[in-house]
Amino acid sequence: MQTGARILLAAALCLGAGPALALGTASLAAHHLQQLDEPAPDFVLHGATEPDLPLAALRGHPVIVHFWATWCTSCRKELPVLAALAHRLSASDVEFLAVAIDTDATRADIDRYTAGLGITFPVYLARESRITDRYWTWGVPVTYLIDRQGRIAGRALGPRDWDSPSMRALIRQFAADRARNISRDGQN
């Protein structure tokens, strides 16, 4: 898996790998994240140069899945911030996935757009992939935190400062707490 995709996925997994166990509703609410506890609908992402990536292949890792669009003003501001977080967590277990929901933009359009923002990790297009629009019916940007067991632990509707000190601390604490819970339980 490409480093960028691993970074995106790793952050997502850290955030969503069990807030009910580690961070609780209050911590998520303090960062304006909705606590969820439901199975993540499976999907398969198809990248321009990466092999197909099923969500199920990322089990055992915390995953952050970020849905965005080129026409979304707040997405244009948030995507580089999320990329900065992914870069900071590049050595972690968190995987990051960025998925553009544009229906009219071509792959070349998306690549030019993200290059203009300095984005270096792989970006997937929803329409080239097998993914339900249920993930973004709330609008964009929307970010999901999916735990190591493949459950949606939290959702951020609208933009966030993902690279703020408090958000980084939340993600790191969550990843560390969840890693301890998994090793104590003997699960992967």
Order of alpha helices (4+ residues) and beta strands (2+ residues): alpha-alpha-beta-beta-beta-beta-alpha-beta-alpha-beta-beta-beta-alpha
